[in-house]
């Protein structure tokens, strides 16, 4: 079994990363509105990658962006830029719903509208890329590929947040409508909270939902999963949930994930998704926060977390840690202070390096769980905690609101359910 490493493509600046470093990912998850906005360049990229390297991808339908709030509207109430283009392509009934209502919450829509929006989402994922390629060829040219060559690995139906038991029925309808429309395999995303799956009855209902359909894989998304706030018992619930889905015969895959998602490989998780910088967890946006980029931060492998540049230099020097040995860092940094020198021209020089380093680290994490036994990985986490907790805690450059206790929560949660991994461990590691 291979643990699928999925890189999110949500920023046009990441094109070079997608093109130049395919060795660091197994698949790409493209945001639907980025594809709609860059409707010539991105389909062409997908075509080239599919021809050259057996490239596979998914399209994030992003329909949950319209569920609540007004982050996708400007001050006059009009749908903003990239979202506007995506809505125009999906057309009615979504377009009319957003003209007449503030949001498109599946809970508030009729079955007919639900069916038609679901149909348009399926059609977009299955056909948009090929249709754009076909539209852009010259009058006397022919495409050398078929629609199948550039279709996604699977269709992700409309992702509806499951907050209450009643939402399960809505998710059932959406998956059912998508199944009727799709010619590709479905990979539904169950979007809920750790509190919801903490209830045994509700968790069982979610697993039974998957069992009703002809799906072999699914995505899992949690609104409230955050390494600084999630409790050990919530991590334990996640382990049990993933294990139960795995035992039901469906291969789960995290829609957003930090290193804990890699640990879940030992309990049946088959993949995790991440961005080149940040985005280890998901939270619905209810207000527009602007389009400015965040400052670059270095992904410290021993911490399984990001630090500001000055904090990275201080903590790593206090710990006496050598510079990272990944092929990206070895080409650019002889010591930690080199990060500061590169930081003078961050957007053009440092940030691309930080992204490549981050992606290389997440790829290594997938190989780590494929090649090492669970107890060895947990021992490594414990060793890193012991070595770095002091420098981390005493560094004046680290926010006093942050701590490294998440490493211990991960370790203890996994140890508390290690008996679930034992039965399948030889099969999970790794044919």
C-alpha positions as CSV (number, residue, x, y, z in Angstrom):
1,X,0.0,0.0,0.0
2,X,1.2,3.5,-0.9
3,X,0.3,6.5,1.3
4,X,-1.0,9.1,-1.2
5,X,0.7,12.5,-0.9
6,X,-1.6,15.1,-2.3
7,X,-0.4,18.7,-3.0
8,X,-3.0,21.5,-3.0
9,X,-2.8,23.8,-6.0
10,X,-4.5,27.0,-4.9
11,X,-2.2,29.7,-6.0
12,X,-0.9,30.4,-9.5
13,X,2.5,31.1,-8.1
14,X,2.8,27.3,-7.3
15,X,2.8,26.4,-11.0
16,X,6.6,26.0,-11.0
17,X,6.4,23.7,-7.9
18,X,3.8,21.5,-9.7
19,X,5.9,21.4,-12.9
20,X,9.4,21.0,-11.4
21,X,8.9,18.8,-8.4
22,X,6.5,15.9,-9.3
23,X,8.8,13.6,-7.3
24,X,7.4,15.1,-4.1
25,X,3.7,14.3,-4.6
26,X,1.4,11.6,-5.9
27,X,-1.5,13.8,-6.9
28,X,-2.7,17.4,-7.0
29,X,-5.9,18.8,-5.6
30,X,-6.8,21.9,-7.7
31,X,-9.2,24.6,-6.4
32,X,-12.1,24.9,-8.7
33,X,-12.1,28.6,-8.9
34,X,-8.3,28.7,-9.8
35,X,-9.0,26.4,-12.7
36,X,-12.0,28.6,-13.7
37,X,-9.9,31.7,-13.6
38,X,-6.8,30.3,-15.3
39,X,-8.9,28.4,-17.8
40,X,-6.3,28.3,-20.5
41,X,-3.0,27.9,-18.6
42,X,-4.1,25.3,-16.0
43,X,-5.8,22.9,-18.4
44,X,-2.7,23.1,-20.6
45,X,-0.5,22.3,-17.6
46,X,-2.7,19.3,-16.8
47,X,-2.5,18.1,-20.4
48,X,1.3,18.4,-20.4
49,X,1.7,16.7,-17.0
50,X,-0.6,13.9,-17.9
51,X,1.3,13.2,-21.1
52,X,4.7,13.3,-19.6
53,X,4.4,11.8,-16.2
54,X,1.2,9.9,-15.6
55,X,0.0,12.9,-13.6
56,X,-3.2,12.5,-11.5
57,X,-5.3,15.2,-9.9
58,X,-8.6,16.0,-8.2
59,X,-10.7,19.2,-8.4
60,X,-11.8,20.7,-5.1
61,X,-15.5,21.7,-5.8
62,X,-15.3,24.5,-3.2
63,X,-19.1,24.7,-3.0
64,X,-18.9,25.0,0.7
65,X,-17.5,28.5,0.2
66,X,-21.0,29.7,-0.4
67,X,-22.7,27.9,2.6
68,X,-22.4,30.7,5.1
69,X,-20.9,34.2,5.4
70,X,-20.1,36.8,2.8
71,X,-16.4,36.2,2.2
72,X,-17.0,35.7,-1.5
73,X,-18.9,39.0,-1.9
74,X,-17.6,42.6,-2.2
75,X,-18.9,45.6,-0.3
76,X,-21.8,46.0,-2.8
77,X,-22.8,42.4,-2.4
78,X,-21.5,41.2,-5.8
79,X,-19.6,37.9,-6.1
80,X,-15.9,38.6,-6.2
81,X,-13.4,37.8,-9.0
82,X,-12.4,34.1,-9.1
83,X,-15.7,33.0,-7.4
84,X,-17.7,35.0,-10.0
85,X,-16.0,33.2,-12.9
86,X,-16.6,29.8,-11.2
87,X,-20.3,30.5,-10.5
88,X,-20.8,31.7,-14.1
89,X,-19.4,28.4,-15.4
90,X,-21.6,26.3,-13.1
91,X,-24.5,28.5,-14.1
92,X,-28.1,27.9,-12.9
93,X,-29.5,27.0,-10.5
94,X,-26.5,28.0,-8.4
95,X,-26.2,31.4,-10.0
96,X,-29.9,32.2,-9.4
97,X,-29.8,30.9,-5.8
98,X,-26.9,33.3,-5.1
99,X,-28.7,36.2,-6.7
100,X,-31.8,35.6,-4.6
101,X,-30.2,34.5,-1.3
102,X,-27.2,35.4,0.6
103,X,-25.9,31.8,0.5
104,X,-26.3,28.4,-1.1
105,X,-26.7,26.2,2.0
106,X,-27.7,22.7,0.9
107,X,-29.9,22.4,4.0
108,X,-32.2,25.2,2.6
109,X,-32.6,24.1,-1.0
110,X,-35.2,21.9,-2.7
111,X,-34.3,18.5,-3.9
112,X,-34.5,19.6,-7.6
113,X,-32.1,22.5,-7.0
114,X,-29.8,20.2,-5.0
115,X,-29.8,17.7,-7.9
116,X,-29.0,20.3,-10.5
117,X,-26.2,22.0,-8.6
118,X,-24.7,18.6,-7.9
119,X,-25.0,17.7,-11.7
120,X,-23.2,20.9,-12.6
121,X,-20.4,20.2,-10.2
122,X,-19.9,16.7,-11.6
123,X,-20.0,18.0,-15.2
124,X,-17.4,20.7,-14.3
125,X,-15.0,18.1,-12.9
126,X,-15.4,15.6,-15.6
127,X,-15.5,17.9,-18.7
128,X,-14.2,21.4,-18.1
129,X,-10.5,20.7,-18.7
130,X,-11.0,18.8,-22.0
131,X,-13.6,21.3,-23.2
132,X,-11.1,24.2,-22.6
133,X,-8.3,22.4,-24.4
134,X,-10.6,21.6,-27.3
135,X,-11.7,25.3,-27.5
136,X,-8.1,26.5,-27.5
137,X,-6.7,24.4,-30.3
138,X,-6.2,26.1,-33.6
139,X,-8.7,25.7,-36.5
140,X,-6.5,23.2,-38.3
141,X,-5.2,21.4,-35.2
142,X,-6.4,18.2,-33.5
143,X,-6.1,17.3,-29.9
144,X,-3.7,14.4,-29.4
145,X,-5.5,13.3,-26.2
146,X,-8.9,12.0,-25.2
147,X,-11.2,13.3,-22.5
148,X,-10.2,10.4,-20.3
149,X,-6.6,11.4,-20.5
150,X,-7.2,14.7,-18.7
151,X,-10.1,13.8,-16.4
152,X,-9.5,13.8,-12.6
153,X,-8.7,10.6,-10.7
154,X,-12.2,10.8,-9.1
155,X,-15.1,13.2,-8.7
156,X,-15.6,14.9,-5.4
157,X,-19.3,15.7,-4.9
158,X,-20.6,18.9,-3.3
159,X,-19.0,19.0,0.2
160,X,-21.8,19.8,2.7
161,X,-20.9,20.3,6.4
162,X,-22.5,17.7,8.7
163,X,-23.3,19.4,11.9
164,X,-26.5,17.5,12.8
165,X,-27.9,14.1,12.1
166,X,-30.3,15.6,9.6
167,X,-27.3,16.8,7.5
168,X,-26.4,13.1,6.9
169,X,-29.6,12.8,4.8
170,X,-28.6,15.9,2.8
171,X,-25.1,14.4,2.2
172,X,-26.8,11.1,1.2
173,X,-28.9,12.9,-1.5
174,X,-25.8,14.8,-2.8
175,X,-23.8,11.6,-3.1
176,X,-26.7,9.8,-4.7
177,X,-27.3,12.5,-7.3
178,X,-23.5,12.6,-8.0
179,X,-23.4,8.8,-8.5
180,X,-26.3,9.1,-11.0
181,X,-24.4,11.8,-13.0
182,X,-20.8,10.7,-12.8
183,X,-18.9,8.4,-15.2
184,X,-15.9,8.5,-13.0
185,X,-15.4,7.0,-9.5
186,X,-16.7,9.1,-6.7
187,X,-14.6,10.1,-3.8
188,X,-17.0,11.9,-1.4
189,X,-15.7,14.2,1.3
190,X,-17.3,13.8,4.8
191,X,-17.0,17.2,6.3
192,X,-17.8,17.3,10.1
193,X,-16.3,17.9,13.5
194,X,-14.3,15.9,16.0
195,X,-17.3,16.5,18.4
196,X,-19.7,14.9,16.0
197,X,-17.6,11.7,15.6
198,X,-17.1,11.6,19.4
199,X,-20.7,10.3,19.6
200,X,-20.6,6.6,18.7
201,X,-24.1,6.6,17.2
202,X,-23.3,9.5,14.9
203,X,-20.0,8.1,13.9
204,X,-21.7,4.8,12.9
205,X,-24.2,6.7,10.8
206,X,-21.4,8.3,8.8
207,X,-19.8,5.0,8.1
208,X,-23.1,3.5,7.1
209,X,-23.6,6.4,4.7
210,X,-20.4,5.4,2.9
211,X,-21.4,1.8,2.8
212,X,-24.6,2.6,0.9
213,X,-22.7,3.7,-2.1
214,X,-20.2,2.1,-4.6
215,X,-17.2,4.1,-3.3
216,X,-13.8,2.6,-2.5
217,X,-12.3,5.9,-1.2
218,X,-13.3,9.0,0.6
219,X,-11.9,12.3,1.9
220,X,-12.3,13.3,5.5
221,X,-12.5,17.0,6.6
222,X,-12.8,18.4,10.1
223,X,-13.7,22.0,10.9
224,X,-12.1,22.1,14.3
225,X,-8.9,20.1,14.0
226,X,-6.1,22.3,15.2
227,X,-2.8,21.0,16.8
228,X,-2.8,23.7,19.5
229,X,-6.4,23.2,20.6
230,X,-7.4,19.6,19.7
231,X,-7.4,17.4,22.8
232,X,-5.9,14.0,23.2
233,X,-9.3,12.4,23.5
234,X,-10.4,14.1,20.2
235,X,-7.3,12.6,18.6
236,X,-8.3,9.3,20.0
237,X,-11.7,9.6,18.4
238,X,-10.1,10.4,15.1
239,X,-8.0,7.2,15.3
240,X,-11.1,5.1,16.0
241,X,-13.1,6.8,13.2
242,X,-10.3,6.3,10.6
243,X,-9.9,2.7,11.7
244,X,-13.6,2.0,11.5
245,X,-13.8,3.4,8.0
246,X,-10.8,1.4,6.9
247,X,-12.4,-1.8,8.4
248,X,-15.6,-1.1,6.4
249,X,-13.6,-1.4,3.2
250,X,-13.3,2.3,2.3
251,X,-9.9,4.0,2.0
252,X,-10.0,7.3,3.9
253,X,-7.8,10.3,2.8
254,X,-7.5,13.6,4.8
255,X,-8.6,16.7,2.9
256,X,-6.3,18.8,5.1
257,X,-3.7,17.3,7.3
258,X,-0.6,17.9,9.4
259,X,1.8,15.2,10.5
260,X,-0.8,13.5,12.7
261,X,-2.5,12.5,9.5
262,X,0.6,10.5,8.6
263,X,0.4,8.7,11.9
264,X,-3.1,7.7,11.0
265,X,-1.6,5.6,8.2
266,X,-1.0,2.9,10.8
267,X,-4.8,2.8,11.4
268,X,-5.9,2.7,7.8
269,X,-5.6,6.3,6.4
270,X,-4.4,6.1,2.8
271,X,-3.4,9.7,2.1
272,X,-3.2,13.3,3.2
273,X,-3.5,16.7,1.5
274,X,-1.5,19.8,2.2
275,X,-0.5,23.2,0.7
276,X,3.0,24.4,-0.1
277,X,2.8,26.8,2.9
278,X,0.4,26.7,5.8
279,X,-3.2,25.3,5.5
280,X,-2.8,22.3,7.8
281,X,-6.4,22.8,9.0
282,X,-9.6,24.1,7.6
283,X,-12.1,26.7,8.8
284,X,-15.0,28.2,6.8
285,X,-14.4,31.8,6.0
286,X,-17.4,34.0,6.8
287,X,-15.7,37.4,6.0
288,X,-13.4,38.6,3.3
289,X,-9.9,39.0,4.6
290,X,-8.1,40.3,1.5
291,X,-5.9,38.6,-1.0
292,X,-2.5,39.5,0.4
293,X,0.0,36.7,0.9
294,X,1.2,35.7,4.4
295,X,4.9,36.0,5.3
296,X,7.0,33.0,4.6
297,X,7.7,30.6,7.5
298,X,10.1,27.7,7.7
299,X,8.7,24.2,8.3
300,X,10.8,22.8,11.1
301,X,10.7,19.0,10.8
302,X,11.5,18.2,14.4
303,X,8.5,20.4,15.5
304,X,6.2,19.3,12.7
305,X,5.2,23.0,12.5
306,X,6.1,26.3,11.0
307,X,8.1,29.0,12.7
308,X,8.9,32.6,11.6
309,X,12.4,33.0,10.2
310,X,13.9,34.7,13.3
311,X,12.3,32.1,15.6
312,X,13.6,29.2,13.4
313,X,17.2,30.5,13.6
314,X,17.0,31.1,17.3
315,X,15.4,27.8,18.3
316,X,17.6,25.6,16.0
317,X,20.8,27.3,17.2
318,X,19.8,27.0,20.8
319,X,19.2,23.3,20.2
320,X,22.5,22.9,18.4
321,X,20.6,21.3,15.5
322,X,22.3,21.0,12.1
323,X,20.6,22.5,9.1
324,X,18.0,20.4,7.3
325,X,19.5,17.7,5.1
326,X,16.7,17.7,2.4
327,X,18.0,18.3,-1.1
328,X,16.4,21.7,-1.1
329,X,18.0,23.1,2.0
330,X,21.4,21.5,1.2
331,X,21.5,23.5,-2.0
332,X,20.8,26.9,-0.2
333,X,21.7,26.9,3.5
334,X,25.1,26.2,5.1
335,X,23.9,27.4,8.5
336,X,20.7,28.7,10.0
337,X,21.7,32.3,9.6
338,X,21.5,31.9,5.8
339,X,17.7,32.0,6.2
340,X,18.0,35.6,7.5
341,X,20.1,36.6,4.4
342,X,17.5,35.1,2.0
343,X,14.7,36.8,4.0
344,X,15.8,40.2,2.6
345,X,14.1,39.4,-0.6
346,X,11.4,37.0,0.6
347,X,8.7,36.8,-2.1
348,X,11.1,36.4,-5.0
349,X,13.9,34.3,-3.4
350,X,13.1,32.8,0.0
351,X,9.4,31.9,-0.3
352,X,9.9,29.5,-3.3
353,X,12.7,27.7,-1.3
354,X,10.4,27.5,1.8
355,X,7.7,25.9,-0.3
356,X,9.9,23.3,-1.9
357,X,11.4,22.5,1.5
358,X,7.9,22.1,3.0
359,X,6.7,19.8,0.2
360,X,9.9,17.7,0.4
361,X,9.3,17.3,4.2
362,X,5.7,16.2,3.7
363,X,6.8,13.7,1.1
364,X,9.4,12.4,3.5
365,X,6.7,12.0,6.2
366,X,4.8,9.7,3.8
367,X,7.9,7.6,3.2
368,X,8.5,7.5,7.0
369,X,5.3,5.8,7.8
370,X,5.7,3.4,4.9
371,X,9.2,2.3,5.9
372,X,9.2,2.4,9.7
373,X,7.3,0.6,12.4
374,X,4.9,2.7,14.5
375,X,6.9,2.4,17.8
376,X,10.0,3.7,16.0
377,X,8.1,6.8,14.7
378,X,6.6,7.5,18.1
379,X,10.1,7.2,19.7
380,X,11.4,9.7,17.2
381,X,8.6,12.1,18.1
382,X,9.4,11.7,21.8
383,X,13.1,12.3,21.2
384,X,12.4,15.5,19.2
385,X,10.1,16.8,21.9
386,X,12.8,16.2,24.6
387,X,15.5,17.9,22.5
388,X,13.5,21.0,21.4
389,X,11.0,21.7,24.1
390,X,13.5,23.7,26.1
391,X,14.9,25.9,23.3
392,X,11.3,26.4,22.0
393,X,10.0,27.4,25.4
394,X,12.8,29.8,26.1
395,X,13.1,31.5,22.8
396,X,11.9,35.1,22.9
397,X,11.0,34.8,19.2
398,X,8.3,32.1,19.8
399,X,4.8,33.3,20.8
400,X,4.1,32.5,24.5
401,X,0.6,31.3,23.3
402,X,2.3,28.4,21.4
403,X,3.7,25.2,22.8
404,X,4.9,21.8,21.6
405,X,2.4,19.7,23.7
406,X,0.6,18.6,20.5
407,X,3.5,16.2,19.9
408,X,2.8,14.5,23.2
409,X,-1.0,14.5,22.6
410,X,-0.3,12.7,19.3
411,X,2.0,10.2,20.9
412,X,-0.3,9.4,23.8
413,X,-3.4,9.2,21.6
414,X,-1.7,6.7,19.3
415,X,-0.3,4.6,22.1
416,X,-3.8,4.5,23.7
417,X,-5.1,2.8,20.6
418,X,-2.1,1.0,19.4
419,X,-4.0,-2.3,19.6
420,X,-6.0,-1.2,16.6
421,X,-2.9,-0.9,14.5
422,X,-1.4,-4.3,15.4
423,X,-3.8,-6.4,13.5
424,X,-3.3,-4.6,10.2
425,X,0.2,-3.4,10.7
426,X,1.9,-5.9,8.4
427,X,-0.6,-5.1,5.7
428,X,-0.2,-1.4,6.1
429,X,3.6,-1.6,6.1
430,X,3.7,-1.8,3.0
431,X,3.3,-4.1,0.1
